[in-house]
Amino acid sequence: MRHAERGFTLVEVLVAAAAFAGVGFAALETVRVLAAGTAQLAARHLAESALERLGAELRAEARTATAIRIAANAPGAAHDGCVQLDLFTADAGGPRFWSYRQFPNHVAGDAIPPDVLQRLAAAAPIAACDASSAGSVVLSGLQGAATLTAVAPAGLGAHDDPYLGTPDAPFVASGVPATPPFSLGVLDATGQPISGRNTLVGVRIDTAFASRAFELLPGAMPNGYTQVLRYTCSERCDVGHDTAAPKTLTRCAMSWQTAWSELVLWNDATTNADGSLSFPSGWFFAGTFTFTYAGTRASDGGTDTLVKPYVATNWDAARDYAAFPPDKPAANGTSAGSFAPWDVRNEAPAAWLADAAPYLATGEAAGIVAEQQRCDAVQAEGDANAFYTNG
């Protein structure tokens, strides 16, 4: 005889169904919350990416700008009050102007909504807060007005981080001097000269999901972060420096031309160390050492030249020969201005200079020897195709 099998009661089935439904609804809510969070995360990611792109664009454009100026920074209550940052540069193609601006007092129905940042570019100056000028939207979703802050170099040491409120430039001394503004030769939209200087401009932009601060310096201006490089000019650029002399010089030759040479007999007897007598004589001479620099012009293949002559003689008219015979050493112990023990020698100019230099009139030898060294260096640098020396 079989016993009847016991099943679930109606109450048990209802309780189980209710529990299953509760779990199901909880799972659906979790999925809904996760989906909403994913959408929010995606929106935040897009907003941050848009700000990063804008920051990269602003920094890149600042590096090409000659001047960065705050054109408008106080929207006030006026409907078309705006925040506007102007940038300017110029090259062989002429001046170029571009601006970033926002109209915080506009409403959603205006042609330019209050929450967008526009970029305008033109070949002529761009007027501040001109709502009729069309521009391209580079960022949407701004909250509040963007802020622009100008910081002179002297204030960089006390400049605070826009978020933390603490100094963010400890490596900049508080006494960094500001370069005075100077006119760039172009007028702005109001007819005033555009001036350049090394002032930093801070930009802060807030959106619903992200916020960024950018610090911009015009790339063509000296600033607190500029590294100054000092170059030692070589003889190739030093020859004729600050004159109309050519700067293509790569060769140099030295020559000597005798003007006159005369034997001089000195009749006073001289007692030698051994007690014997001698009647000294010697030569006075005069002539010109000439250094001829040359170089080839790249423009037309012609030759640039620079000729530098130096008169040289061992006749020192400043000395009193009656009281101080020229065969005796000078007061400084040298033979400067004395007659030489030989006539003009048939030697190469450099060898002749080495022989004659001790006897040349006071002050002559130093300049000629310095020019000879420069001449040799120019030739060596020309042979090596070098232009600057280390130092």
Steps between C-alpha positions, in 0.01 A plus 500: 500500500651834389496810720394831342799745425484833682529814267548878557223688654359810335657718769846356436466561127391860555791565741750353255359703211515819706861434597598433138327817386680703769837363394416568137401861566817554705711364217325721248555806722867412533530473124320832458729674750807351338377610157442854628844503662659382178332782309621749760852362489495521121380861518774583752759332280384696197504828695850439631623397157352817350677714761828319441474564126420864563798534735735346245366736233537806723858415596597428140353827381663693785840372385442652155358830631692826520254647749222364725254752645183504707258690278199474735474345842196654676165390355308715750127529445510588132339243277804484269758530775764237432827337596744521209864398456686646200812356334710663230793411276654623177740367239580558134138424417376786717331526842256241630250538783299238685285504813321272746182639657188419704175695557392393854196735503343352189206262523432173323296673230788727392702424188802452728391300811652593838669163553720487189854617433559635152815547294522779242784561252558791260765698315375818670459581871200336667271731699428402859154358582361542147219245500441550128842348414474132419735249654538125539400325822801332661340401831144458629349451843678784684371580845536862603737742335851403406760701692813668362785619722813693400811441712811714449839328542566679827185339641574143393664413830176580685274347236257250655364180357144582384361190676718445806560864582869431569805633312558294188827656380754464782785495248430857385653777710268775610732758350484385139503825303221577256592602150331827410230477232610600154294573193481226236408746226138382466178659628217312671130537421480823707793659316742454790849352442538133584786463744702195588642403839574189703183494713347161573125461436309245706179345361251300708202320345238298689246254363246276672743208503852648494707811561838611365744787547750594230791742528603655170813688395560640151767282344679789330553698822768475773357372825583364839562157357734606218846345498755752379771353278824687454699433184866580465549659165784351301750701303288449188224715645729716711695639203348838422234446768240780516620638169392459141768235453375174346423204723573231238874499566665159489856576381783730607850578370772710660754705302788745566603794284818687583478879473860584590802362685803699615829406661587709804856533637534577867835669568517469876721215605344232716695308762430130488505267798853387418623859484522516122345784305237476226337758280139385462289563196162377383203551275187706513220382275135569427232322303150355517365165615175441310234242588261420216181314592280347232183294468257380235148640492232233481262737321700546180832318545691828519785571740478716811826651622620689802852651502657607830843670470735568795796737468807360676834665580772480761550876488340630819474875463366528853839405645777753563790351306746764617456398863398140445679330209271266306739206526439492875200321659188707561387589850277193513795272421398433140671597176192688377609792284860383474675454167514138391823300465415410140349643185152402385519126457386303200258288700133405491287772661425295811870426557591862437240613755646262756846653440388861494236505775745554792636811328180664379406837639323497834143369472522381138582134545199405717241605242681335209557174688130493606392550138736223389340262749154599378608448139634151577180413687275617215695286256484198732127547564438544130687178426291321763176674396451611861345825616477497879751405762415355839532724796 
